[in-house]
């Protein structure tokens, strides 16, 4: 079950200096054993340096940012960071990420169950000490909350993890369409990347065409071996092909059909009739593209 944040916070933009609201603080100090862990697998930094989600339950509580942190609530997120202006800036960034995912997936009728908590630590040392994450980690999602720290890649981290939050809450968990879930998250990173990082991700996605994993394997693959990097790039390339070629209405139909119990062939045919009739035809058409 996903841990919900305190929904007593209003939807108007405001800053709240801690520690005046103990209920709000509790939403950032969650017993890790009591939540469902979701999304990304743990990967070496050179594979996916942006963020990670633990593959097994943590053994201790995740601690919130320390004294001096400020909580800022937007319509969708409750961000705790150091400095009121920075917290508001990050909340606005998160809102933009959310709206971008909505535009790409067509899930405009979806409404989250409450505010998504986002904890932003002062730096890597505080983040590692208070989350217990591995040193290469740039961010972690636990339940429906995001934990990260100030770094040059924080925009990528937020875009990636917010994509997961939406996908997993809509789908009822991370178990279905893992390839599309991860591919969409990398695709969302691409949207916020500076030019040099964007070129790097573009090359990564394009390289998936050199020796692609069979799609029948792609949709069942569980990351963890030497093919993990390839799988992420290929999944992102396929997700982009579906988003940009099939449109948000198609993506929404695809996700809705999957959530209703359709298999991947049926869901693809329902969502993208102009692109493919099943997984095999999607594979043929995708191979004809170069991105």
N, C-alpha and C positions, 0 to 999 in steps of 0.2 A: 504494500500500500504506500502511496506517496504521502509524504509529510506536507501538510498545508501550512502556509504562513498565516500569521495573525490577520484575519480579514476585517478587523475593526478599523484598520487604517483607512482614511478617506481616499477617494480617487483624485482629489485635487493635489497639485504639486506642492510639497512642503518639505522642510528640513526639520528634523527632530534630534536635538542633541542628547546623546546617551549619558548616563544610564537611566533616563527618566521613564522608560517603558520596559518593564521586566518581561512582559509578554512578547514584545518585539525582540528582545534579546534572546528569548528562548527559541525563537524561530531560527536563530543562527547557531545555537548550541544544541545540536540534535544527537541523541544517542545513535551512533552509526549502526549498531546491531539491530535497531528497530526500524530501519528504512530499507526500501528496495534500491539496490545499486543498479545503475542503468547506463546504457550508451556505449562509449568507447571502451576498448580493451586497453590494458597496459601495454605500451609499445616502447621500444628504444627511442631515444630522443631523435635520432637521425631519421626515423620512420615518420613520426607525427609529433613534432615538438610543441604543438599548440596546446593541447589539453589531454587529459586522460580521465577515465572513470575506473575505479577499482574493480577488479574482477572477483574479489572476495570481500566479505564484510571486514571493516576496520575493527580494531580491538579497543578503541577508546573514543571518547567524545571528540568532536571537532570543536575547537575553541573559536570564539568570535574575534574580530580585530580588537586591539587593546584600547586603553583610554585615549581619548582624543578623536576617535572615529565618530562619524556623524551618519545618521540614517536618513535617507531621502526616499520618499515614496512617490512613485508616478502612478498612472492608471494600471500598470501591469507589473511593476517591479518594486522591490524594496531593497535599495542598494545601501550598504554600509561601507564607507570609505573614509580616508583621512582628509578632512576639509569639506565644508558644506558645498563649496563651488564644485569640487571634484566629484562628490557624490551625485550632485544634480547633473553634471556633465555625463557621467557614466550611466545614470538612469535614462537620460535622453538618448544616449547611444543604444542602450538596450531596447528602448521603445522602437527606435528606427530598425534595429535588427528584427524585432518581432513583426513589424509591418512588412518588411521585405520578405520574410518567410511566408507571410500571408499572401503576398502578391504572387509568389512563386508556386504556392500550393493550392490556392483558391479556397482555403479553409476559413472563409470570412464568417461563417456561422458558428465556428468553434469559439467558445469562451472558456478561459482557464478557471479552475475552481477557486483561485485566490491569487494574491500577489506572489510572484516568484522572488524568493530571497537571493540576493547576490552579495557575497562578502568579498571585499577587495582589501587584501593585506598590504602593508606598507612596502614590503619587498619579499624576496624569495626566502630569506631566513625565517621571517615570521610565518610565512605561508607553510613552509616545511615543518616547523616546530608545532604549529597548531592544527595541521591536518594529518600529519603522518604520511604525506604523499612521498613518492620517490623523488630523488633530487632532480631528475630530468623533467619532471612534470611542470606544465605551465598552468594547469587548472584541473579541477575535479568537480564532477556533478554527483551529488548524493541526493536521492529522491528527486525533488523538484527545485533544489537549491544549487547555486553555482558558487564555488570557492576558487579565487584566483588572486593574483597579486599584480602590483604595478610593474609593467614591463613594456618594452616596445611592441610586443605581440598581443597586448591585452584586447585590442579590437578584434583580432582573429579569434582569440579564445572566446569572447562573448558571442560573436556571430556563430561559431561552431556549436557551442553548448546550448544557446537559445534555440537553435534548430532542433537539437535533441529534445529539449524540454517540450516543445510544441508537438513534435512527432509522437513522442512517447505518451504524453497525456491524451492525445487524440486517439492513438491506436490502443491505449490501455496497457502499455508496457513496451519494452524494447525487443521482444522476442520475434516479432514478425517483420519481414522486409528489412533485415539487418543491413543488407547491401545498399538499399535505397536510403535508409536512415543515415548511414555513415557517408554515403556519396553526397547526399543533400547537404550535410554539415560541412564537408570540404568545399562544395560549390558555394555555400554561403560565405565561407572564409574568402573565397576568391573575390567576392563583391566588395569587400572592405579592404583588400590588400593594397599597399602602395605599389607603384609601378614595378620595382625590382622584385618584390615578393610575388606580384601577380604573374610576372614572366616565369618565375620559378614554378608556380603551380600550373600554369598553362603548359609548360614543357612536360611536367609530370603527367598531366592528363593525356597529352598527345602521345607520350611514350607508351601508353597502355595499348596502343594499336600495333606496336611492333611484334609482340608475341602474346596476344590476349589469352586470358584464362577462359575456357569454355563457359558459356553462360549457365549451363546446367550445374557447373561447379561453383560459379560465382555466387549464385543465389543460396547455396547451402554452406559455403566456406566459413570456417571459424578462424579468425586471425590468430597468429601465434608462431608461424614458421617463416621461412625466408621469402614466401610469396606475399606476405602481409602488405608490404609497400606497394607492390603491383596491384593488389586487390583494392586498396584504398583509391589509388589513382584511376583504375578502371571503373570502379563503382561511381566515382565522382563524374567521370566522363559520360557514363550511361545516364546518370541522374540529370546531368546538364542536357543531354540529348532529349530526354523526356520532357523536362521543364521547358526548354526553348523550342523544341519541335512539336510537342503535344499541347503546350499551353496550360495555364493554371486550371482551367476547367477539366482538362484531361487528367491532370495530376489529382485533383480532388475526387474525380470518379474512380480513379485507380486505387486511391487510399480507402475510399468508402467501400468499394467492392471487397478489398482485402479484409477490412475490419468486419465486414458482414460474413466472411467465411469463404470467399472465392479463392481458388488457387491462383498461382501467379499467371498462368496462361489465360484464365478467365478474366482476371483483373486487368491485365494488359489489353485484352480485346475490348473490354468495356470502357477503359479509360482512353485508349489511343487507337481507335479503329482506322485512322488515316495513316498511322505509322506501322502498325503490326497487328497480327492476329493471334500471336502467341509468343513465347520466349524465343523460339527458334527464329522466327521472322524478325523479331527485334534484333537479335544477334547479327543476322545478315545485313540489315539496314544500317545498324550502328557501324559495322566494319567498313561500310562505304564512306563514312565520314572520317575526318582527320583530327577531331578534337574531342 
